[in-house]
Amino acid sequence: MTDDGRSGMAEQLRSLRERADEDFEQPPGIKVSGRHQVDVVELGVRVAVTRSRYPNRDDGVDQYAVTLTRSRLDQAPADSEVSLVLRATFGAAAEDAVERTAGGPLVRMFRVPAG
């Protein structure tokens, strides 16, 4: 992948995180379909990012929920793809990402602390 491909991917993923932050801080009255997901063509993965409190209460922990799937749904995203996506989206906070096991065989799900 060229540096231009990586910078374009990184910008696309940062923008996705920014939309999640905007909707967390000022929830829209109407949910916009697709606002929280993006297809990263360079890697062949679809990434969804939302931000909420877990559990969903005022005293819940402010976290991002990240879901990765292969665009073709033929296999789960590889560790190298996950690492690239998390680092591009969250920077150093990617080290604090915790994988959840409830996603099924083709889905990788993570929680990343906000802030």
C-alpha positions in Angstrom: 0.0 0.0 0.0 1.4 3.4 -0.9 1.8 6.3 1.6 -1.1 8.1 -0.2 -3.3 5.0 0.3 -2.4 5.0 4.0 -3.0 8.7 4.5 -6.4 8.5 2.7 -7.4 5.5 4.8 -6.3 7.3 8.0 -8.3 10.4 7.1 -11.3 8.3 6.3 -11.1 6.5 9.6 -10.4 9.7 11.6 -13.5 11.2 10.0 -15.5 8.2 11.0 -14.4 8.7 14.6 -15.3 12.4 14.5 -18.8 11.6 13.3 -19.2 9.2 16.3 -17.9 11.9 18.6 -20.3 14.5 17.2 -23.3 12.2 17.6 -22.3 11.3 21.1 -21.9 14.9 22.2 -25.0 16.2 20.3 -27.3 13.3 19.4 -29.2 13.9 16.2 -33.0 13.8 16.3 -33.0 11.4 13.3 -30.4 8.7 12.8 -28.6 8.9 9.4 -28.1 5.5 7.8 -24.4 4.6 7.1 -23.1 7.6 9.1 -21.1 5.4 11.4 -19.5 3.0 8.9 -17.0 3.1 6.1 -15.6 0.7 3.6 -11.8 0.7 3.6 -11.2 -0.4 0.1 -7.4 -0.6 0.5 -7.9 -3.4 3.1 -11.2 -4.9 1.9 -12.9 -4.3 5.3 -16.0 -2.5 6.5 -15.5 -0.5 9.8 -18.3 0.7 12.1 -17.6 3.0 15.0 -20.1 4.3 17.6 -19.6 6.0 20.9 -21.7 5.5 23.9 -21.7 4.7 27.6 -21.4 1.0 28.6 -23.6 0.1 30.3 -26.0 2.6 28.8 -26.4 4.7 32.0 -25.1 8.1 33.1 -22.4 6.3 35.2 -21.4 4.0 32.4 -17.9 4.1 30.9 -17.5 6.3 27.8 -16.3 4.0 25.1 -16.2 3.4 21.4 -17.7 0.2 19.9 -15.8 -0.8 16.8 -16.9 -3.6 14.4 -14.8 -4.9 11.5 -15.9 -7.3 8.8 -14.4 -8.3 5.5 -16.3 -6.6 2.7 -16.9 -10.0 1.1 -17.9 -11.6 4.3 -15.6 -14.6 3.4 -13.5 -14.6 6.6 -12.8 -12.5 9.7 -10.4 -9.5 9.3 -6.7 -10.5 10.0 -4.9 -9.2 13.0 -2.7 -7.0 10.8 -5.8 -5.3 9.3 -7.4 -4.8 12.7 -4.1 -3.3 14.0 -3.9 -0.8 11.0 -7.6 0.2 11.4 -7.4 0.7 15.2 -4.1 2.7 15.1 -5.4 4.9 12.2 -8.7 5.5 14.0 -7.6 5.9 17.6 -3.8 6.5 17.6 -2.1 5.5 20.9 -5.5 4.6 22.5 -5.6 1.6 20.1 -3.3 -0.2 22.6 -6.3 -0.1 25.1 -8.7 -1.8 22.7 -10.3 -4.9 24.1 -11.8 -7.5 21.7 -15.3 -8.9 22.4 -16.1 -12.4 21.5 -19.8 -12.1 20.7 -19.4 -11.1 17.1 -19.5 -14.5 15.4 -16.9 -16.1 13.2 -16.8 -13.4 10.5 -17.0 -10.3 12.7 -14.4 -8.7 15.0 -15.7 -6.4 17.7 -13.7 -4.1 20.1 -14.3 -1.6 22.9 -11.9 1.3 23.0 -12.0 3.8 25.9 -12.9 7.3 24.9 -10.9 10.3 26.0 
